[in-house]
Amino acid sequence: MINQDRIKNLLLELIQIDSHSREEREVALRLKEICEELGAEVEIDDAGEKVGGNTGNVIARFKGTAVGPTIMMSAHMDTVVPGKGVKPIIEGDIIRTDGTTILGGDDKSGCAVIIETVRCLQEQNIPHTNIEAVFSICEEVGLLGAKSVDVSKLKSKIGVIFDSDDPGFLFTKGPSQNFIDIMIHGLESHAGVAPEEGISTIIIAAEAIAGMKLGRIDDETTANIGLIKGGAATNIIPNYVELRGEVRSHSAEKLKAQSDHIVQRFEETAAKYEVIVEGKTTKASIEAKVEQAYGAMDVSNDSDVVKLVVGAAARLGKIVKTLASGGGCDANVFNQKGIQCANLGTGMRATHTVKEWLDLKDMYESAEITLEILRFHAETHNNTDK
């Protein structure tokens, strides 16, 4: 059994430590301190230097009490904005924000589940193999922390990520994601005196987006233009606009087709705009950059990790079903790096919004299932890698 008051209090402590992406140092140091108190060998890697952050990933190695292959548990430390000065409101088994910030249950609930599980293993003398706990940075800005983990230093070939909502679901499939950066070049002019001598990049952007397929494209694909930056003043026809968007899809072909569609819309729209001023012709133009943020995750229902999680839950009389997600997580990266893993829920809801809330009962259930996962893992393996 887990200690519900203890995991709840740890969650409340962690969510009140500010940790926007690239600013996770304080929560990293706190988790390092806790893991060392629990006897782990802890390092903070150089991921922060690679991504321009103030700390790296926290990697804690807990020695097992049973023979068997090492297992990884992982959650991310960073939050989206606005995440500074979180003031949690507790209403029974629900913790929510005060409406001015996100809560940070995404993903500090995952961090709390990992810590509580290790504490229970030790206190209750539950046999377990070696554990590698990875608390990553910069998950929310492209899974950068996980990408920077040197897996050659890890022994785990199987693991569980804690970064979703309902513990009754194990996310085993996730999309690939492309980032798309567009730079539109036009021509500035005085907006009141000579607007016809300018080429407005804001107009080009608006026209291109208006004719674009965005949102839910199909069951496998989504697309969004999320950032627009441009213009200098109301009295100047804007000559430059930057945009950033994304495409996600479970299909590599659809990912490329939708990315191409977005770029083509900007190219076709810009091609329609040109002006002649004092005998000189200026044409609008664009620059486009398409970059894959991460690849798809596709873990079979027959995989070892699915059998482990589903089997452990069944031993507790609980049902965990596999599911596909529309979002990416560190599991996408770790699977590509050779660590077979899937994503188990921890109770977070309405994430990435100031309406975020967390169901404590779900977090408790997630921790109970995880405790059984580690017990079950030790029982079913007995001859490798202690």
N, C-alpha and C positions, 0 to 999 in steps of 0.2 A: 504493500500500500504506500501511496505517496503521502507527503505532508502538505495538505491543501493550503493551510495558512502560510507555510513557508514559501511555497512556489508563488502564491498570490503576492506576498510581500516582496519577493525578489522581482517579480514583474513590475510592480509599482515603483520599485527603486530604479530599475533599468529604464523604464519609459520616461522618467523624469531627468535622465541624463541626456542632454542634447547630443545628437549624433547624425546630423545631415551627412550625406555622402561626401567623402573626403575630409570629414571633420569628426571621425569616430574615436579619437584618441582617448577621451575620458572613459567611455564605456569599455573600450578595449583594455585599458589598465585595470578597471574594476573586474572584468571577467578573468583577466590574467591572475589577479590577486586571489579570487575565489578558487580558481582551478589549482593554483599552487597550494592553497590551504587544504585542498582535497588530495594532495600528494602527486599532482601531475607534473610532468616535465613540460614546461611551457616555453614557446618561442613566439616572437612577433616577427614575421618575415618582412621582406623588402618591398611588398606590394605597394605600400604607400609612396615610396620613391618612384615607382614605375608609373603611377597614375596621378601624381601630384597631390597626394593626400597627406594627412598628419600622422598616420599610423598604418601599419600593415595588418595582415590577417593574424588573428590569434590562433595558434595551433597547440592544442593541449593533448598530451599523450598519457593516458591512464593505464597503469599496469593491470593486467587481468589476473584472475584467480583460477582460470580454467584454460586448458589447452584448446586451441582452435584459431581460426583465422581472425586477424584484426578486423574490426568493423568501424566505419566512420559514421559520425553524426555531425550535421552541419546546419547552421542558421546564420543569417546575416545581421550585422550590427547597425547598418545605416538605415536612415529613414528618408522619405521624401519630404519636401517642404509643403506647408509650413510646419516645422517640427521642433521649434525652440520654445522653451517655457511651457511644456505640456502640463496641464492641470487636470488630472484624471478625476472623473466623477464616478463614484461607486453606488450602484443601485442594485442591491441584492447580489446576484451572481453576474451582473452585467457591469463592465467598466467601459465608460465612454468618455469622449472629450468634452470640454466645456464649449465647443463650437468655434474656438479661435485657432486651433491647431489640429493636426492629425494626432492619433493616440500613440502610435509607435508599437502597437501589438504586432504589426508587420515590421520587423520580425523579432522583436524582443520577447514575444511569447515563445518563439522557437528556442531562443537562448535560454530562457527560464526552464523549459522542458528538459533540455540537455543537462543543465546543472542539477535539477531536482532528481533526475533519473540516476545520475552518478552518485549523488548523496544517498539515495535509497539502496543502491547496490552495495555500498560500503556499510551502511548502518545495519542492513538486514542480512549481510553475508551471502548475498545471492551470487552464485557462480557466474562469471562473465569472462569473456576473452578480452584481449587488449582493445582499448577504445582510442580512436583518434577523433577528437572534437575540433572542428574547424569553424571558427567564428569569422565570417568574411566581411570585408569592406566593399563598398561601392557596388552592391548588387543592383541597386535601383537606377544606376546610370550605365547599364550595359554589362552587368555581371563581371565587372572589371577585377574584383578581388579574386573570384574563383578562377578567372583566366590566368591570374598571376601566381596561383599556387603551384609550387614545384612538386608535382605528384611523385617524382622519383624519390622524394624523401618520405612519402607515405607508404605504409604497407597494406592499407585497405584496398580490397578489390570489390567491396560491397558497402553500401551505406544508405542512410535515410536522411533526407533533407526535410526540415520543418519550416514550411513557408507557404501555407495555404489555409483554408478556412475550416471545413468540417472534417473532424478526425474519422468520420465514417467513409471518407474517400481517400484513395491513394492515387495521386496524379502520376501517370506513367507516360503520357504523351504530351508534348508541347511543341509549339511552332518554331520555325526559324524566324529570325527578324532581320530586316534590312533597315538601316538608317539612310535617309535621302537628304542631301544638302543641295539646295538650289540658290545660286546667286544670279540675280537679274540686273542687267546693265541697261540704262536708258540715257536720257539727256536732261539735265537741269535747265530750268528757265524760270522767269518771274511769273508766278501764278496769276497775278493780276494784270500785268502789262503785256506779257507775251506767252500765254499758256500754249498756244498752238505751235510754239517753237520748241517745246519740250516733249519728252517721251516719259510718261509716268510709269515707273516700275510698279507702283501700287495698283494701278489699273490693270497692268498686265497680269500681276499676281492674282487679282480678284477674278479676272476673266478666265484665267487658266483653272483656278480652283472651282469656279462655278460650273465648269464643264467636265469636272473630274469625278470618277467613281471613288467615293470615300465611305468610311464606316464599315458596316458588315457587308463584305463583298459576296461571300458564300459561307457555307458551313465550315470551311477550312481557312478562310482568308479575311483579314481586316486591314484597313489602311486609315491613316490619319495625318493631317498637317497640323502640327502642334505648336510651332514657333514661327512668328513672323517679326522681322526687325527691319526698319527702314524709315527714310524721311528725316529731314532736319528741321523744317519749320512749315507752318501753314502757307506761307507765301512763296514757297519754292516747290516747283514740280520735282518730285523725287527721282533721282537718277540711279538709285541703288536700293535693292531689297534683298535680304537674306531670308530663306525659309528652311525649316527642318521638319521632316516628316518621317513616318515609319510605315513599313508593311510587315505583316506577320502572316505566315501560312504554314500549314502542315505539309503542303506540297511544294517541292522545289520549283516545279514548272509554274505554278500559280504565283509564287513569290516573285519570280523573275518577270512574269507577264504583268503583274500589277505595278511593280517598280518601273518597268519600261513605260507603262501607260502614264504614270505620273510625270516622268521626265518628258515624254512625248507631248503631253498637254502644254507644258511650259515652252517647249521648243516651237510648237506650232503657233501658239499665241504670240510669242515674241516676234516671230517671223512676219507678222502682219503690221508691225509698227516701225515706221521710219519717218524722218522729217528732213527737209532741206532748209538750211539756214545759211544765208549769205553764200549760196552756191555750193555749200558742203552738205553731203548726204550722211546722215547718221542713222544706223539701224540698231534696233534693240537686239540684245543677245543674252544668252544664259550660259552659265557654267553649272554642271551637274556632277555630283559625286554620290555614288551608291556604294555602301559599305555594309557587309554582313556583320551584325552585332553578335550573333550566335547561331548555331545550327539547331536543327530539330532534335527533340527527345522522343524516342520510340522504344519503350521497354516492354517486352513481351509478358503476357500473363503467366507464361511458363518459366519466367526468369527466377533466379534464386531469390532476389530481393522481394519480388511480389509474393512468392511462396512463403517467405519468412514473415513478412508483415501480416498477410492474410491469415497465415497459420497461427501466429501469436495472438491475433485478435480473437480467432475462433476458440482458442484455449480459455479465453476470458468470457466466452459466450457472446462475443460482439461480431458484427459483420463489417468488414471493410471492402468496399468495391473499388475497382480501378476505373479511372476516368481520364478523359483528355481535357487539357486546359488551353485557354486562348492566350495565356501569358507564358513568358519564359521565367526560369529560375536557375539557381546555381546547378541544379541537377542536369540541365542541358549541357553545361560545360563539363561537369565531372564525368558524365557518361561518355562524352567525346574523348576524355582523357583516360578512359579505361577503368573508371570506378563505377560499377553498375549501381544505380541508385534511383529512388523515386521520392515523391514529395508528399508527406503526410500533414494533414491539417492540425491546427492548434487553437482554433476558435475565433480567429480574427474575422471581422466583417467590415464592409463599406471602406475597404482600405483605399489609400491615396485620396481621402477626402476628410474634411473637418467634421464629418459625421461618423467617423470610424468608431467602432465599438468592438468589444471582445466578450465572448461568453465563457466565463470561468469554468463552467461545467465541461465544456468542450476541451479546454486546456488541461483540466484534470484527467479527462479520459485519454487525451493524447499522451500524457505522461505515463498513465497506467499501461497503455498499449506498448509504449516504448520500453518500459521496464520488462514487460513480458517478451518483447522482441529480443532483448539482450539475454534474457534467461534461456529462451528457446534457441537462440543462436549458439550459445555455449553447449547446450545439450545435444545439438545435432551435428557438432563438429568436434573432433577430439584428437586430431593427429597432425595439425600443422600450425606453425607460426604462433608460438606463445611469446 
